[in-house]
Amino acid sequence: MKTKHPSPRVLVAEVKRALDAWQPSDKHSPLNETLELLADGRGYVSSGIYLVIADTVRLVAHSGPTPVGDRVVFGEGSVGSAAKNGITKVKDIAFNAPNREPELAVPIKLAGRVLGVFHVRSSRLAPSDNILVHEAAHLIARFLTSKGKRLVRKERESVAVAIAESATKPYRATSDKNPAETNLRRAAAGEASRA
């Protein structure tokens, strides 16, 4: 028996409702809710929303199996290419072969500026999924430039903190990681301990 999925129009309306209902005081991200709505409605195996921050593309929300990493290099793979070029990347959408996993990487952009990428994988994708993901990407772009600015700012701040921490961490030689061994070595060399 074939299951009936909601139409793309119904899902787009649900996504719009979820994004419009979100308040900055809410603890949950409406991006995760958006992905869950689409995964439940269309049976996507995995989906993710990535934001372009500095020279990387960072995963901020996902549904399905945990992705390998939370960063994609700008310009690499379907997600990185969509982020760099602002052009949708489509892979095997017309084929429903069991050994192929079709995917869509749709740029989330507004006024020609790429804010991120909406990536979807499924065992089957139809042309109607292409339309649905494009509509959802447009709603997400509008959200990120209005009510969702706080989410974007928070992600940028966390990246800036991580960069600053990695830049200020002093280099420690491997032998310096064992303080007892280091003190013995320094004492033998006649150096003062840095304890």
N, C-alpha and C positions, 0 to 999 in steps of 0.2 A: 504494500500500500504506500503510495507516494504522499509525503507530508506537504502541506501547503504552507508556504512562507508568506508573511505579510508583504504587501506591495512596497516598492521603494518609496512611494509617496507617503505611505503610513509611517514607515521607519524614519523618513526625513522629518516628518512632523513630530515624532517622538524625540528625536535628537534635538530638534529646535526647542521643544518644551523643556528638556533636561538642561540644556545650556542656559536658557532664559530664567529658569527657576533657581539657578545657583546664586548664592550670596557669598561674598568674601569671608563671612564668619563661619561658613560651612567647613567642616573638617575633611569631607570627602572631595575628590576631584570629579567634576562633571565629565572630564575626558575619559576616565575609567568607566563611568556609567554609559557614555556614548558607545564605547567599544563593546560593552556587555549587551547593550540593546541590539547592535548590529550582529554580534556573534550569535545571539539567541535567535534573532529574526531570520538570518540568512545562513546560519550553520558554518561560519568561518572557522577554520582550524586555528588560526592565530591572526592577531591584528595589533598594530602598534601606532602610537602617535609620537613622532620625533620633532624636536624643536631645533632650529638652527641657532647655535650660540657660538659666537666667535668663529673659529674655523673648524668646528665639529658639529655633528648632528647627534643630539642626545635623546635617548628614549625617556619619555616622561609618563607614558601610560601604555599598558599592554593587556591583552586578553589572550588566553591560551597558554601553551607551554612557555616556560621562562626562556627568554631569548639568551643567546650565547653571551652577549655583552650589551652594555647600555650606551655605547658610543659607536658611531659609524664615521669613518674618515670621509671628509667632504670630497665628493666626486667618485667614490668607490662603491661598487655594487648598485643595485637598483635604487636603494634609499639614498645613498650618497649622490648618485647621478641626478635623481629627481630634485634633490636639494640644491645642487650646483647649477643645473640647467633650467630648472623650473618647468620641466617637461615630464609628463606622465610616462612611466615605464610600465609596459605591459608584457607579461611573460606567459605564454601558453594559455591565454584566456579562451581561445576557440577550441582547444583540445580538452577532452574529458577522459584522457587515458589514465588508467590506474597508477602508472609509474611516474606520472608528471604531477607537479603541484603548481597550478596556476597562481600567479601573484600580480598584484597591482601596487604601484608606488605612485601616489598622487600628491603633487606638491600642495601644501597649504599656503596659499598666497593671496595677497590683497593688493590691488593697484600695482601689479608686477613685482612686488617684493615677496620673496619666498620666506615664510616664517617657519616652515617645517614640512614634514612629510607624513602622509597617512598611508600606512603599509598594510596590505591585507593578503593573506594566503588562505587557500581553500582547496578542497579536493575537487571542487567544481566552481567555476566562475562564469557567469553569463554576461552578455553585454549590458543587461539591466544593473548588474553589480557595478560596472564601470560608471554608470550614471549615478547610482546611489552613493558611491564613495566620493565622486566629484562634488555632489551636493553637500555631503557631510563635511568634506574638506573646506568648502566655502563657508559653511556655518561655523566651523571651528575657527577659521581665519577671522571672521567677524567677531567671534567671542574673544579671541586672544588679543584683539586690538581694542576691546571695550572692557567688559567686566573681568575678563581673564588676564588683564595686564599684570595683576598681582601675582598670578601663577608664573608668568614669564619672568617677572622681576626676581621672584624667589629662586627660580632655576638659575638665572644669570648670577645672582649673588653666591649661590652654592658653588658654581664653577669658578668664580673669582676667588673665593676662599680656598678652594682646592689648589688653584694655581699659586696663590700666595704662600700657602703652607709648603708646597713642594719647592718653591724658590727659596724659602728661608730656612729649610732644614739643612743643617750643616752636614757635610760629608763625613761619614765615619768609616774608617777602614775596618775591614772584617775583624782584625785583631782587637779593635776598640769595643766590640760588641760584648766581650766577656770582661767585665771590670776587674775581677780578681786576677786574671791572666795579664791584663794590661798593667795593673799596679806592680805585679812581680817583674814584668819586663822592664818597666820604667825604673823601678828600684835597682835592678841589676845594672841599668845603664847610668844610674846616678841622677835621674830626673825626679822632679817633685811630682807627687800624685795630684791629679785634678779632681779629687773627690769632693 
